[in-house]
Amino acid sequence: MAQRNCPKCQSTMQEGWVLDNTHGGRAVASWVEGEPKKSIWVGVKLEGKQPIEIESWRCSRCGFIEQYAKG
Ligand SMILES: [Zn+2]
């Protein structure tokens, strides 16, 4: 398993993910290229873009969060 150290205080970071509460339930927050385009039908339009789920690391000492969108 990968391990990362906090860039602020050098303590060990824990791997996790960002919860996104939606009307349909729960989801993993994702990164999408460009600016968000609002839509009255679906909230924000994706216009064919592929969302990338965000991997999030949290420092167990200072709480700093570092995020990666791998794809
Ligand atoms: Zn830290």
N, CA, C, O and the ligand as a Tripos MOL2 file, in Angstrom:
@<TRIPOS>MOLECULE
protein
  285   283    72     0     0
PROTEIN
NO_CHARGES

@<TRIPOS>ATOM
      1 N           0.8310   -1.1970    0.0000 N.3       1 MET1
      2 CA          0.0000    0.0000    0.0000 C.3       1 MET1
      3 C           0.8720    1.2550    0.0000 C.2       1 MET1
      4 O           1.9040    1.3170    0.6680 O.2       1 MET1
      5 N           0.4380    2.2320   -0.7520 N.am      2 ALA2
      6 CA          1.1870    3.4840   -0.8520 C.3       2 ALA2
      7 C           1.1830    4.2180    0.4810 C.2       2 ALA2
      8 O           0.2430    4.1010    1.2680 O.2       2 ALA2
      9 N           2.2420    4.9730    0.7220 N.am      3 GLN3
     10 CA          2.2820    5.7830    1.9320 C.3       3 GLN3
     11 C           2.7750    7.1740    1.5800 C.2       3 GLN3
     12 O           3.7050    7.3320    0.7880 O.2       3 GLN3
     13 N           2.1490    8.1790    2.1690 N.am      4 ARG4
     14 CA          2.5460    9.5640    1.9190 C.3       4 ARG4
     15 C           2.7880   10.2550    3.2470 C.2       4 ARG4
     16 O           2.1900    9.9190    4.2700 O.2       4 ARG4
     17 N           3.6990   11.2450    3.2000 N.am      5 ASN5
     18 CA          3.9560   12.0560    4.3820 C.3       5 ASN5
     19 C           3.4590   13.4720    4.1380 C.2       5 ASN5
     20 O           3.5550   13.9890    3.0250 O.2       5 ASN5
     21 N           2.9360   14.0890    5.1710 N.am      6 CYS6
     22 CA          2.3660   15.4310    5.0990 C.3       6 CYS6
     23 C           3.4260   16.4570    4.6760 C.2       6 CYS6
     24 O           4.5060   16.4980    5.2660 O.2       6 CYS6
     25 N           3.1340   17.2910    3.6580 N.am      7 PRO7
     26 CA          4.0970   18.3180    3.2360 C.3       7 PRO7
     27 C           4.2140   19.4670    4.2430 C.2       7 PRO7
     28 O           5.1420   20.2710    4.1590 O.2       7 PRO7
     29 N           3.2800   19.5450    5.1890 N.am      8 LYS8
     30 CA          3.2970   20.6180    6.1980 C.3       8 LYS8
     31 C           4.0690   20.2130    7.4480 C.2       8 LYS8
     32 O           4.9120   20.9670    7.9350 O.2       8 LYS8
     33 N           3.7750   19.0020    7.9750 N.am      9 CYS9
     34 CA          4.3930   18.6150    9.2500 C.3       9 CYS9
     35 C           5.1260   17.2790    9.1900 C.2       9 CYS9
     36 O           5.6490   16.8120   10.2020 O.2       9 CYS9
     37 N           5.1670   16.6500    7.9860 N.am     10 GLN10
     38 CA          5.9100   15.3960    7.7520 C.3      10 GLN10
     39 C           5.3600   14.1770    8.4930 C.2      10 GLN10
     40 O           6.0360   13.1500    8.5580 O.2      10 GLN10
     41 N           4.1340   14.2660    9.0590 N.am     11 SER11
     42 CA          3.5390   13.1020    9.7220 C.3      11 SER11
     43 C           2.9400   12.1720    8.6590 C.2      11 SER11
     44 O           2.8340   12.5380    7.4890 O.2      11 SER11
     45 N           2.5540   10.9710    9.0830 N.am     12 THR12
     46 CA          1.9580    9.9990    8.1800 C.3      12 THR12
     47 C           0.5570   10.4310    7.7600 C.2      12 THR12
     48 O          -0.2170   10.9310    8.5760 O.2      12 THR12
     49 N           0.2330   10.2330    6.4680 N.am     13 MET13
     50 CA         -1.0950   10.5780    5.9710 C.3      13 MET13
     51 C          -1.9120    9.3120    5.7560 C.2      13 MET13
     52 O          -1.3730    8.2610    5.4090 O.2      13 MET13
     53 N          -3.2370    9.4300    5.9720 N.am     14 GLN14
     54 CA         -4.1470    8.3040    5.7740 C.3      14 GLN14
     55 C          -4.8690    8.4720    4.4490 C.2      14 GLN14
     56 O          -5.3310    9.5620    4.1110 O.2      14 GLN14
     57 N          -4.9630    7.3570    3.6880 N.am     15 GLU15
     58 CA         -5.6760    7.4050    2.4190 C.3      15 GLU15
     59 C          -7.1790    7.3500    2.6610 C.2      15 GLU15
     60 O          -7.6410    6.6460    3.5600 O.2      15 GLU15
     61 N          -7.9500    8.0970    1.8530 N.am     16 GLY16
     62 CA         -9.4070    8.0840    1.9480 C.3      16 GLY16
     63 C         -10.0290    8.6350    0.6890 C.2      16 GLY16
     64 O          -9.4040    8.6550   -0.3710 O.2      16 GLY16
     65 N         -11.2450    9.0770    0.8110 N.am     17 TRP17
     66 CA        -11.9620    9.6410   -0.3450 C.3      17 TRP17
     67 C         -12.9550   10.6670    0.1550 C.2      17 TRP17
     68 O         -13.2660   10.7050    1.3450 O.2      17 TRP17
     69 N         -13.4660   11.5190   -0.7640 N.am     18 VAL18
     70 CA        -14.3630   12.6100   -0.3950 C.3      18 VAL18
     71 C         -15.8030   12.2130   -0.6970 C.2      18 VAL18
     72 O         -16.1440   11.8820   -1.8330 O.2      18 VAL18
     73 N         -16.6410   12.2520    0.3330 N.am     19 LEU19
     74 CA        -18.0500   11.8940    0.1740 C.3      19 LEU19
     75 C         -18.8260   13.0240   -0.4900 C.2      19 LEU19
     76 O         -18.6880   14.1860   -0.1080 O.2      19 LEU19
     77 N         -19.6370   12.6830   -1.4790 N.am     20 ASP20
     78 CA        -20.4870   13.6350   -2.1780 C.3      20 ASP20
     79 C         -21.9340   13.1930   -1.9960 C.2      20 ASP20
     80 O         -22.3620   12.2080   -2.5980 O.2      20 ASP20
     81 N         -22.6930   13.9180   -1.1650 N.am     21 ASN21
     82 CA        -24.1020   13.5660   -0.9470 C.3      21 ASN21
     83 C         -24.9440   14.0910   -2.1030 C.2      21 ASN21
     84 O         -24.8930   15.2810   -2.4150 O.2      21 ASN21
     85 N         -25.7110   13.2240   -2.7340 N.am     22 THR22
     86 CA        -26.5610   13.6200   -3.8490 C.3      22 THR22
     87 C         -28.0040   13.2680   -3.5020 C.2      22 THR22
     88 O         -28.2670   12.6510   -2.4700 O.2      22 THR22
     89 N         -28.9440   13.6650   -4.3710 N.am     23 HIS23
     90 CA        -30.3510   13.3240   -4.1450 C.3      23 HIS23
     91 C         -30.5610   11.8090   -4.1850 C.2      23 HIS23
     92 O         -31.4340   11.2790   -3.4980 O.2      23 HIS23
     93 N         -29.7620   11.1240   -4.9880 N.am     24 GLY24
     94 CA        -29.9330    9.6860   -5.1520 C.3      24 GLY24
     95 C         -29.2310    8.8660   -4.0970 C.2      24 GLY24
     96 O         -29.4350    7.6540   -4.0200 O.2      24 GLY24
     97 N         -28.4000    9.5060   -3.2720 N.am     25 GLY25
     98 CA        -27.6710    8.7460   -2.2630 C.3      25 GLY25
     99 C         -26.2860    9.3210   -2.0480 C.2      25 GLY25
    100 O         -26.1290   10.5380   -1.9420 O.2      25 GLY25
    101 N         -25.2820    8.4640   -1.9830 N.am     26 ARG26
    102 CA        -23.9100    8.9100   -1.7390 C.3      26 ARG26
    103 C         -23.0240    8.5470   -2.9180 C.2      26 ARG26
    104 O         -23.2580    7.5560   -3.6100 O.2      26 ARG26
    105 N         -21.9890    9.3780   -3.1380 N.am     27 ALA27
    106 CA        -21.0700    9.1270   -4.2400 C.3      27 ALA27
    107 C         -19.6690    9.5700   -3.8410 C.2      27 ALA27
    108 O         -19.4800   10.2480   -2.8310 O.2      27 ALA27
    109 N         -18.6910    9.1750   -4.6530 N.am     28 VAL28
    110 CA        -17.3210    9.6260   -4.4590 C.3      28 VAL28
    111 C         -17.1580   10.9150   -5.2630 C.2      28 VAL28
    112 O         -17.4700   10.9340   -6.4540 O.2      28 VAL28
    113 N         -16.6760   11.9930   -4.6370 N.am     29 ALA29
    114 CA        -16.4700   13.2520   -5.3470 C.3      29 ALA29
    115 C         -15.4620   13.0460   -6.4770 C.2      29 ALA29
    116 O         -14.4970   12.2960   -6.3340 O.2      29 ALA29
    117 N         -15.6990   13.7210   -7.6000 N.am     30 SER30
    118 CA        -14.8560   13.5420   -8.7760 C.3      30 SER30
    119 C         -14.3640   14.8650   -9.3310 C.2      30 SER30
    120 O         -14.9870   15.9050   -9.1190 O.2      30 SER30
    121 N         -13.2350   14.8260  -10.0470 N.am     31 TRP31
    122 CA        -12.6600   15.9820  -10.7250 C.3      31 TRP31
    123 C         -13.1120   15.9720  -12.1700 C.2      31 TRP31
    124 O         -13.1020   14.9310  -12.8260 O.2      31 TRP31
    125 N         -13.5250   17.1790  -12.6840 N.am     32 VAL32
    126 CA        -13.9290   17.2970  -14.0800 C.3      32 VAL32
    127 C         -13.1820   18.4810  -14.6900 C.2      32 VAL32
    128 O         -13.0870   19.5440  -14.0770 O.2      32 VAL32
    129 N         -12.6510   18.2910  -15.9080 N.am     33 GLU33
    130 CA        -11.8890   19.3260  -16.6100 C.3      33 GLU33
    131 C         -12.7480   20.5580  -16.9210 C.2      33 GLU33
    132 O         -13.9320   20.4150  -17.2230 O.2      33 GLU33
    133 N         -12.1750   21.7560  -16.8510 N.am     34 GLY34
    134 CA        -12.8270   22.9970  -17.2540 C.3      34 GLY34
    135 C         -13.6820   23.6190  -16.1650 C.2      34 GLY34
    136 O         -13.6210   23.2130  -15.0040 O.2      34 GLY34
    137 N         -14.5000   24.6340  -16.5570 N.am     35 GLU35
    138 CA        -15.3840   25.3000  -15.5980 C.3      35 GLU35
    139 C         -16.7330   24.5990  -15.5480 C.2      35 GLU35
    140 O         -17.1700   24.0330  -16.5500 O.2      35 GLU35
    141 N         -17.4130   24.6290  -14.3720 N.am     36 PRO36
    142 CA        -18.7330   23.9820  -14.2910 C.3      36 PRO36
    143 C         -19.7840   24.7750  -15.0550 C.2      36 PRO36
    144 O         -19.8790   25.9920  -14.8900 O.2      36 PRO36
    145 N         -20.5740   24.1050  -15.8870 N.am     37 LYS37
    146 CA        -21.6630   24.7320  -16.6350 C.3      37 LYS37
    147 C         -22.9800   24.3020  -15.9870 C.2      37 LYS37
    148 O         -23.3340   23.1230  -15.9920 O.2      37 LYS37
    149 N         -23.7040   25.2870  -15.4250 N.am     38 LYS38
    150 CA        -24.9380   24.9900  -14.6940 C.3      38 LYS38
    151 C         -26.0730   24.5530  -15.6250 C.2      38 LYS38
    152 O         -26.1830   25.0160  -16.7610 O.2      38 LYS38
    153 N         -26.9000   23.6620  -15.1170 N.am     39 SER39
    154 CA        -28.0630   23.1770  -15.8530 C.3      39 SER39
    155 C         -29.2250   23.0540  -14.8810 C.2      39 SER39
    156 O         -29.0440   22.5640  -13.7660 O.2      39 SER39
    157 N         -30.4330   23.4960  -15.2890 N.am     40 ILE40
    158 CA        -31.5810   23.3650  -14.3890 C.3      40 ILE40
    159 C         -32.0690   21.9210  -14.3170 C.2      40 ILE40
    160 O         -32.8310   21.5660  -13.4180 O.2      40 ILE40
    161 N         -31.6340   21.0900  -15.2570 N.am     41 TRP41
    162 CA        -32.0910   19.6940  -15.3040 C.3      41 TRP41
    163 C         -31.2170   18.7550  -14.4870 C.2      41 TRP41
    164 O         -31.7240   17.9320  -13.7240 O.2      41 TRP41
    165 N         -29.9270   18.8760  -14.6450 N.am     42 VAL42
    166 CA        -29.0400   17.9070  -13.9840 C.3      42 VAL42
    167 C         -28.0720   18.5360  -12.9730 C.2      42 VAL42
    168 O         -27.1960   17.8410  -12.4580 O.2      42 VAL42
    169 N         -28.2130   19.8580  -12.6760 N.am     43 GLY43
    170 CA        -27.2960   20.5100  -11.7430 C.3      43 GLY43
    171 C         -26.1170   21.1130  -12.4720 C.2      43 GLY43
    172 O         -26.0550   22.3310  -12.6340 O.2      43 GLY43
    173 N         -25.1810   20.2950  -12.9150 N.am     44 VAL44
    174 CA        -24.0800   20.7420  -13.7740 C.3      44 VAL44
    175 C         -23.9470   19.7620  -14.9390 C.2      44 VAL44
    176 O         -24.1190   18.5520  -14.7860 O.2      44 VAL44
    177 N         -23.6320   20.3290  -16.1190 N.am     45 LYS45
    178 CA        -23.4920   19.5060  -17.3310 C.3      45 LYS45
    179 C         -22.0910   18.9200  -17.4130 C.2      45 LYS45
    180 O         -21.1180   19.5720  -17.0360 O.2      45 LYS45
    181 N         -21.9880   17.7000  -17.9010 N.am     46 LEU46
    182 CA        -20.6760   17.0770  -18.1050 C.3      46 LEU46
    183 C         -20.1960   17.2500  -19.5360 C.2      46 LEU46
    184 O         -18.9910   17.2290  -19.7860 O.2      46 LEU46
    185 N         -21.1220   17.4220  -20.4890 N.am     47 GLU47
    186 CA        -20.7810   17.6320  -21.9120 C.3      47 GLU47
    187 C         -19.7780   16.6090  -22.4200 C.2      47 GLU47
    188 O         -18.8240   16.9640  -23.1130 O.2      47 GLU47
    189 N         -19.9800   15.3740  -22.0880 N.am     48 GLY48
    190 CA        -19.1200   14.2990  -22.5950 C.3      48 GLY48
    191 C         -17.8140   14.1220  -21.8560 C.2      48 GLY48
    192 O         -17.0530   13.2020  -22.1560 O.2      48 GLY48
    193 N         -17.5370   14.9980  -20.8810 N.am     49 LYS49
    194 CA        -16.2800   14.8640  -20.1310 C.3      49 LYS49
    195 C         -16.3810   13.7230  -19.1260 C.2      49 LYS49
    196 O         -17.4490   13.4340  -18.5860 O.2      49 LYS49
    197 N         -15.2500   13.0910  -18.8940 N.am     50 GLN50
    198 CA        -15.2050   11.9240  -18.0200 C.3      50 GLN50
    199 C         -14.7680   12.3540  -16.6120 C.2      50 GLN50
    200 O         -13.6360   12.8050  -16.4360 O.2      50 GLN50
    201 N         -15.6510   12.2200  -15.6030 N.am     51 PRO51
    202 CA        -15.2240   12.5680  -14.2360 C.3      51 PRO51
    203 C         -14.1910   11.5670  -13.7160 C.2      51 PRO51
    204 O         -14.2770   10.3700  -13.9920 O.2      51 PRO51
    205 N         -13.2260   12.0680  -12.9690 N.am     52 ILE52
    206 CA        -12.1950   11.2010  -12.3770 C.3      52 ILE52
    207 C         -12.3770   11.2340  -10.8640 C.2      52 ILE52
    208 O         -12.3530   12.3010  -10.2510 O.2      52 ILE52
    209 N         -12.5580   10.0660  -10.2710 N.am     53 GLU53
    210 CA        -12.7650   10.0060   -8.8270 C.3      53 GLU53
    211 C         -11.5380   10.5260   -8.0770 C.2      53 GLU53
    212 O         -10.3990   10.2500   -8.4530 O.2      53 GLU53
    213 N         -11.7960   11.2830   -7.0080 N.am     54 ILE54
    214 CA        -10.7170   11.9140   -6.2510 C.3      54 ILE54
    215 C         -10.2600   11.0260   -5.1000 C.2      54 ILE54
    216 O         -11.0530   10.5780   -4.2720 O.2      54 ILE54
    217 N          -8.9330   10.7860   -5.0820 N.am     55 GLU55
    218 CA         -8.2950   10.0720   -3.9750 C.3      55 GLU55
    219 C          -7.8050   11.1450   -3.0170 C.2      55 GLU55
    220 O          -7.1460   12.0960   -3.4400 O.2      55 GLU55
    221 N          -8.1120   11.0080   -1.7430 N.am     56 SER56
    222 CA         -7.8160   12.0590   -0.7720 C.3      56 SER56
    223 C          -6.9670   11.5120    0.3710 C.2      56 SER56
    224 O          -7.2510   10.4430    0.9110 O.2      56 SER56
    225 N          -5.9230   12.2550    0.7330 N.am     57 TRP57
    226 CA         -5.0490   11.8510    1.8290 C.3      57 TRP57
    227 C          -5.1380   12.8910    2.9340 C.2      57 TRP57
    228 O          -5.0560   14.0910    2.6730 O.2      57 TRP57
    229 N          -5.3070   12.4310    4.1700 N.am     58 ARG58
    230 CA         -5.4690   13.3220    5.3120 C.3      58 ARG58
    231 C          -4.3390   13.0970    6.3090 C.2      58 ARG58
    232 O          -4.0140   11.9620    6.6580 O.2      58 ARG58
    233 N          -3.7490   14.1970    6.7590 N.am     59 CYS59
    234 CA         -2.6890   14.1040    7.7670 C.3      59 CYS59
    235 C          -3.3230   13.7970    9.1160 C.2      59 CYS59
    236 O          -4.2450   14.4870    9.5520 O.2      59 CYS59
    237 N          -2.8130   12.7430    9.7790 N.am     60 SER60
    238 CA         -3.3910   12.3560   11.0710 C.3      60 SER60
    239 C          -2.9900   13.3160   12.1860 C.2      60 SER60
    240 O          -3.5940   13.2880   13.2580 O.2      60 SER60
    241 N          -1.9750   14.1740   11.9590 N.am     61 ARG61
    242 CA         -1.5700   15.1080   13.0100 C.3      61 ARG61
    243 C          -2.2000   16.4980   12.8350 C.2      61 ARG61
    244 O          -2.8410   17.0030   13.7560 O.2      61 ARG61
    245 N          -2.0200   17.1240   11.6500 N.am     62 CYS62
    246 CA         -2.4920   18.5110   11.4770 C.3      62 CYS62
    247 C          -3.7860   18.6240   10.6630 C.2      62 CYS62
    248 O          -4.3750   19.7030   10.6030 O.2      62 CYS62
    249 N          -4.2360   17.5360   10.0400 N.am     63 GLY63
    250 CA         -5.5050   17.5840    9.3110 C.3      63 GLY63
    251 C          -5.3930   18.0660    7.8770 C.2      63 GLY63
    252 O          -6.4080   18.1640    7.1880 O.2      63 GLY63
    253 N          -4.1750   18.3750    7.3990 N.am     64 PHE64
    254 CA         -4.0010   18.8210    6.0170 C.3      64 PHE64
    255 C          -4.4960   17.7300    5.0620 C.2      64 PHE64
    256 O          -4.2470   16.5440    5.2750 O.2      64 PHE64
    257 N          -5.2160   18.1590    3.9830 N.am     65 ILE65
    258 CA         -5.7430   17.2060    2.9970 C.3      65 ILE65
    259 C          -5.0870   17.4570    1.6440 C.2      65 ILE65
    260 O          -5.0150   18.5910    1.1700 O.2      65 ILE65
    261 N          -4.6040   16.3620    1.0290 N.am     66 GLU66
    262 CA         -3.9900   16.4070   -0.2940 C.3      66 GLU66
    263 C          -4.8050   15.4850   -1.1940 C.2      66 GLU66
    264 O          -5.1140   14.3550   -0.8140 O.2      66 GLU66
    265 N          -5.1520   15.9660   -2.3850 N.am     67 GLN67
    266 CA         -6.0350   15.1790   -3.2450 C.3      67 GLN67
    267 C          -5.4090   14.8740   -4.6050 C.2      67 GLN67
    268 O          -4.6580   15.6810   -5.1520 O.2      67 GLN67
    269 N          -5.7350   13.6850   -5.1450 N.am     68 TYR68
    270 CA         -5.2310   13.2490   -6.4420 C.3      68 TYR68
    271 C          -6.3880   12.7320   -7.2720 C.2      68 TYR68
    272 O          -7.2270   11.9800   -6.7770 O.2      68 TYR68
    273 N          -6.4340   13.1370   -8.5460 N.am     69 ALA69
    274 CA         -7.4120   12.6190   -9.4850 C.3      69 ALA69
    275 C          -6.6420   11.8290  -10.5240 C.2      69 ALA69
    276 O          -6.0740   12.3930  -11.4590 O.2      69 ALA69
    277 N          -6.6300   10.5140  -10.3490 N.am     70 LYS70
    278 CA         -5.8440    9.6550  -11.2420 C.3      70 LYS70
    279 C          -6.7010    9.1540  -12.3870 C.2      70 LYS70
    280 O          -7.8190    8.6890  -12.1670 O.2      70 LYS70
    281 N          -6.2070    9.2400  -13.5740 N.am     71 GLY71
    282 CA         -6.9780    8.7590  -14.7130 C.3      71 GLY71
    283 C          -6.1360    8.7380  -15.9660 C.2      71 GLY71
    284 O          -6.6240    8.3580  -17.0310 O.2      71 GLY71
    285 ZN          0.3940   17.4450    8.7640 Zn       72 ZN72
@<TRIPOS>BOND
     1     1     2 1
     2     2     3 1
     3     3     4 2
     4     3     5 am
     5     5     6 1
     6     6     7 1
     7     7     8 2
     8     7     9 am
     9     9    10 1
    10    10    11 1
    11    11    12 2
    12    11    13 am
    13    13    14 1
    14    14    15 1
    15    15    16 2
    16    15    17 am
    17    17    18 1
    18    18    19 1
    19    19    20 2
    20    19    21 am
    21    21    22 1
    22    22    23 1
    23    23    24 2
    24    23    25 am
    25    25    26 1
    26    26    27 1
    27    27    28 2
    28    27    29 am
    29    29    30 1
    30    30    31 1
    31    31    32 2
    32    31    33 am
    33    33    34 1
    34    34    35 1
    35    35    36 2
    36    35    37 am
    37    37    38 1
    38    38    39 1
    39    39    40 2
    40    39    41 am
    41    41    42 1
    42    42    43 1
    43    43    44 2
    44    43    45 am
    45    45    46 1
    46    46    47 1
    47    47    48 2
    48    47    49 am
    49    49    50 1
    50    50    51 1
    51    51    52 2
    52    51    53 am
    53    53    54 1
    54    54    55 1
    55    55    56 2
    56    55    57 am
    57    57    58 1
    58    58    59 1
    59    59    60 2
    60    59    61 am
    61    61    62 1
    62    62    63 1
    63    63    64 2
    64    63    65 am
    65    65    66 1
    66    66    67 1
    67    67    68 2
    68    67    69 am
    69    69    70 1
    70    70    71 1
    71    71    72 2
    72    71    73 am
    73    73    74 1
    74    74    75 1
    75    75    76 2
    76    75    77 am
    77    77    78 1
    78    78    79 1
    79    79    80 2
    80    79    81 am
    81    81    82 1
    82    82    83 1
    83    83    84 2
    84    83    85 am
    85    85    86 1
    86    86    87 1
    87    87    88 2
    88    87    89 am
    89    89    90 1
    90    90    91 1
    91    91    92 2
    92    91    93 am
    93    93    94 1
    94    94    95 1
    95    95    96 2
    96    95    97 am
    97    97    98 1
    98    98    99 1
    99    99   100 2
   100    99   101 am
   101   101   102 1
   102   102   103 1
   103   103   104 2
   104   103   105 am
   105   105   106 1
   106   106   107 1
   107   107   108 2
   108   107   109 am
   109   109   110 1
   110   110   111 1
   111   111   112 2
   112   111   113 am
   113   113   114 1
   114   114   115 1
   115   115   116 2
   116   115   117 am
   117   117   118 1
   118   118   119 1
   119   119   120 2
   120   119   121 am
   121   121   122 1
   122   122   123 1
   123   123   124 2
   124   123   125 am
   125   125   126 1
   126   126   127 1
   127   127   128 2
   128   127   129 am
   129   129   130 1
   130   130   131 1
   131   131   132 2
   132   131   133 am
   133   133   134 1
   134   134   135 1
   135   135   136 2
   136   135   137 am
   137   137   138 1
   138   138   139 1
   139   139   140 2
   140   139   141 am
   141   141   142 1
   142   142   143 1
   143   143   144 2
   144   143   145 am
   145   145   146 1
   146   146   147 1
   147   147   148 2
   148   147   149 am
   149   149   150 1
   150   150   151 1
   151   151   152 2
   152   151   153 am
   153   153   154 1
   154   154   155 1
   155   155   156 2
   156   155   157 am
   157   157   158 1
   158   158   159 1
   159   159   160 2
   160   159   161 am
   161   161   162 1
   162   162   163 1
   163   163   164 2
   164   163   165 am
   165   165   166 1
   166   166   167 1
   167   167   168 2
   168   167   169 am
   169   169   170 1
   170   170   171 1
   171   171   172 2
   172   171   173 am
   173   173   174 1
   174   174   175 1
   175   175   176 2
   176   175   177 am
   177   177   178 1
   178   178   179 1
   179   179   180 2
   180   179   181 am
   181   181   182 1
   182   182   183 1
   183   183   184 2
   184   183   185 am
   185   185   186 1
   186   186   187 1
   187   187   188 2
   188   187   189 am
   189   189   190 1
   190   190   191 1
   191   191   192 2
   192   191   193 am
   193   193   194 1
   194   194   195 1
   195   195   196 2
   196   195   197 am
   197   197   198 1
   198   198   199 1
   199   199   200 2
   200   199   201 am
   201   201   202 1
   202   202   203 1
   203   203   204 2
   204   203   205 am
   205   205   206 1
   206   206   207 1
   207   207   208 2
   208   207   209 am
   209   209   210 1
   210   210   211 1
   211   211   212 2
   212   211   213 am
   213   213   214 1
   214   214   215 1
   215   215   216 2
   216   215   217 am
   217   217   218 1
   218   218   219 1
   219   219   220 2
   220   219   221 am
   221   221   222 1
   222   222   223 1
   223   223   224 2
   224   223   225 am
   225   225   226 1
   226   226   227 1
   227   227   228 2
   228   227   229 am
   229   229   230 1
   230   230   231 1
   231   231   232 2
   232   231   233 am
   233   233   234 1
   234   234   235 1
   235   235   236 2
   236   235   237 am
   237   237   238 1
   238   238   239 1
   239   239   240 2
   240   239   241 am
   241   241   242 1
   242   242   243 1
   243   243   244 2
   244   243   245 am
   245   245   246 1
   246   246   247 1
   247   247   248 2
   248   247   249 am
   249   249   250 1
   250   250   251 1
   251   251   252 2
   252   251   253 am
   253   253   254 1
   254   254   255 1
   255   255   256 2
   256   255   257 am
   257   257   258 1
   258   258   259 1
   259   259   260 2
   260   259   261 am
   261   261   262 1
   262   262   263 1
   263   263   264 2
   264   263   265 am
   265   265   266 1
   266   266   267 1
   267   267   268 2
   268   267   269 am
   269   269   270 1
   270   270   271 1
   271   271   272 2
   272   271   273 am
   273   273   274 1
   274   274   275 1
   275   275   276 2
   276   275   277 am
   277   277   278 1
   278   278   279 1
   279   279   280 2
   280   279   281 am
   281   281   282 1
   282   282   283 1
   283   283   284 2
@<TRIPOS>SUBSTRUCTURE
     1 MET1         2 RESIDUE 1 A MET
     2 ALA2         6 RESIDUE 1 A ALA
     3 GLN3        10 RESIDUE 1 A GLN
     4 ARG4        14 RESIDUE 1 A ARG
     5 ASN5        18 RESIDUE 1 A ASN
     6 CYS6        22 RESIDUE 1 A CYS
     7 PRO7        26 RESIDUE 1 A PRO
     8 LYS8        30 RESIDUE 1 A LYS
     9 CYS9        34 RESIDUE 1 A CYS
    10 GLN10       38 RESIDUE 1 A GLN
    11 SER11       42 RESIDUE 1 A SER
    12 THR12       46 RESIDUE 1 A THR
    13 MET13       50 RESIDUE 1 A MET
    14 GLN14       54 RESIDUE 1 A GLN
    15 GLU15       58 RESIDUE 1 A GLU
    16 GLY16       62 RESIDUE 1 A GLY
    17 TRP17       66 RESIDUE 1 A TRP
    18 VAL18       70 RESIDUE 1 A VAL
    19 LEU19       74 RESIDUE 1 A LEU
    20 ASP20       78 RESIDUE 1 A ASP
    21 ASN21       82 RESIDUE 1 A ASN
    22 THR22       86 RESIDUE 1 A THR
    23 HIS23       90 RESIDUE 1 A HIS
    24 GLY24       94 RESIDUE 1 A GLY
    25 GLY25       98 RESIDUE 1 A GLY
    26 ARG26      102 RESIDUE 1 A ARG
    27 ALA27      106 RESIDUE 1 A ALA
    28 VAL28      110 RESIDUE 1 A VAL
    29 ALA29      114 RESIDUE 1 A ALA
    30 SER30      118 RESIDUE 1 A SER
    31 TRP31      122 RESIDUE 1 A TRP
    32 VAL32      126 RESIDUE 1 A VAL
    33 GLU33      130 RESIDUE 1 A GLU
    34 GLY34      134 RESIDUE 1 A GLY
    35 GLU35      138 RESIDUE 1 A GLU
    36 PRO36      142 RESIDUE 1 A PRO
    37 LYS37      146 RESIDUE 1 A LYS
    38 LYS38      150 RESIDUE 1 A LYS
    39 SER39      154 RESIDUE 1 A SER
    40 ILE40      158 RESIDUE 1 A ILE
    41 TRP41      162 RESIDUE 1 A TRP
    42 VAL42      166 RESIDUE 1 A VAL
    43 GLY43      170 RESIDUE 1 A GLY
    44 VAL44      174 RESIDUE 1 A VAL
    45 LYS45      178 RESIDUE 1 A LYS
    46 LEU46      182 RESIDUE 1 A LEU
    47 GLU47      186 RESIDUE 1 A GLU
    48 GLY48      190 RESIDUE 1 A GLY
    49 LYS49      194 RESIDUE 1 A LYS
    50 GLN50      198 RESIDUE 1 A GLN
    51 PRO51      202 RESIDUE 1 A PRO
    52 ILE52      206 RESIDUE 1 A ILE
    53 GLU53      210 RESIDUE 1 A GLU
    54 ILE54      214 RESIDUE 1 A ILE
    55 GLU55      218 RESIDUE 1 A GLU
    56 SER56      222 RESIDUE 1 A SER
    57 TRP57      226 RESIDUE 1 A TRP
    58 ARG58      230 RESIDUE 1 A ARG
    59 CYS59      234 RESIDUE 1 A CYS
    60 SER60      238 RESIDUE 1 A SER
    61 ARG61      242 RESIDUE 1 A ARG
    62 CYS62      246 RESIDUE 1 A CYS
    63 GLY63      250 RESIDUE 1 A GLY
    64 PHE64      254 RESIDUE 1 A PHE
    65 ILE65      258 RESIDUE 1 A ILE
    66 GLU66      262 RESIDUE 1 A GLU
    67 GLN67      266 RESIDUE 1 A GLN
    68 TYR68      270 RESIDUE 1 A TYR
    69 ALA69      274 RESIDUE 1 A ALA
    70 LYS70      278 RESIDUE 1 A LYS
    71 GLY71      282 RESIDUE 1 A GLY
    72 ZN72       285 GROUP 0 **** ****
